[in-house]
Amino acid sequence: MTIEDLRWTSSRMYRQEPTGSYTTNRNGRRVPVTKGTEYVKTAGADTMPLAEWYLRMETAVKQEDLTDLLEKIIEHCRKLAWLKTEKDVREYALECLSGEAYKAWEDFND
């Protein structure tokens, strides 16, 4: 897939999915144990889990030889106070690359 195919077309979606195991609630009923998963709808009309989207985006960046641009975006994103870990910085940089947000940054295009 290309970066254009992986472009987000809507906001993140959140779903509770069953894990396959069950527990008993305080009323004595058997209920499934669930976990929350975020999904992304892409321009390629796919809906995929957010973790998978990050992996595919990394692959697309390598295939399209945009690793230098991604590293430049990561350096810019390191200045943002709300991104605490390197993983957060890298994921946010991939989102900025996908949405081409970096084109609007004043200090980025110098």
C-alpha positions in Angstrom: 0.0 0.0 0.0 1.1 3.6 -0.6 0.9 6.5 1.7 -1.9 7.9 -0.4 -3.9 4.6 0.2 -3.2 4.9 3.9 -4.5 8.5 4.3 -7.1 8.8 7.1 -10.6 9.7 5.9 -12.3 10.0 9.2 -11.6 10.2 12.9 -10.4 7.3 15.0 -13.1 4.7 15.8 -13.2 2.8 19.1 -14.7 -0.7 19.5 -15.0 -3.1 22.3 -14.0 -6.6 21.1 -14.5 -9.9 23.0 -11.2 -11.6 24.0 -12.8 -15.1 24.0 -12.9 -15.5 27.8 -15.8 -14.9 30.1 -16.3 -13.7 33.7 -19.1 -13.6 36.1 -20.5 -10.2 37.1 -21.9 -9.4 40.5 -25.4 -10.5 39.5 -24.1 -13.9 38.7 -24.4 -13.6 34.9 -21.7 -14.8 32.6 -20.4 -11.9 30.5 -17.6 -11.8 27.9 -14.4 -10.0 28.7 -13.7 -7.3 26.2 -10.8 -5.1 25.3 -10.9 -1.7 23.5 -9.3 -1.3 20.0 -8.9 1.8 17.9 -9.6 1.6 14.2 -8.8 3.9 11.3 -10.7 4.3 8.0 -8.3 4.9 5.1 -8.6 6.3 1.6 -8.2 2.8 0.3 -11.7 2.2 1.8 -10.1 -0.2 4.4 -10.8 -0.1 8.1 -7.9 -1.4 10.1 -6.6 -1.4 13.7 -4.5 1.6 14.5 -1.5 -0.6 15.4 -1.6 -2.3 12.0 -1.9 1.1 10.3 1.3 2.3 12.0 3.1 -0.9 10.7 1.8 -0.4 7.2 2.7 3.2 7.2 6.3 2.4 8.2 6.5 0.0 5.4 5.0 2.5 2.9 7.5 5.2 4.0 10.4 2.7 3.4 9.0 1.7 0.0 8.5 5.3 -1.2 11.9 6.2 0.2 10.6 9.0 2.4 12.7 8.0 5.5 14.6 11.3 5.4 11.4 13.3 5.4 10.0 11.2 8.3 13.2 11.8 10.4 12.8 15.5 9.8 9.2 15.4 10.9 10.2 13.3 14.0 12.8 16.0 14.9 10.1 18.6 14.7 7.6 16.6 16.7 10.2 16.1 19.6 9.6 19.7 20.5 5.9 19.0 21.3 5.3 18.8 25.0 2.4 16.3 25.0 4.4 13.6 23.3 6.2 11.9 26.1 7.9 8.8 24.7 9.8 8.1 21.5 7.0 5.8 20.4 4.4 8.6 20.8 6.7 10.9 18.8 7.1 8.4 16.0 3.4 7.6 15.8 2.5 11.2 15.7 5.1 11.9 13.0 3.6 9.1 10.9 0.1 10.7 11.3 1.5 14.1 10.2 3.2 12.6 7.2 0.0 10.8 6.2 -2.1 14.0 6.5 0.7 16.2 5.0 0.4 18.5 8.1 4.1 19.3 7.8 3.4 21.4 4.7 1.7 24.0 6.9 4.4 24.3 9.5 6.2 27.6 9.2 9.5 26.6 10.8 9.6 23.3 8.9 9.9 24.6 5.4 12.9 26.8 6.0 
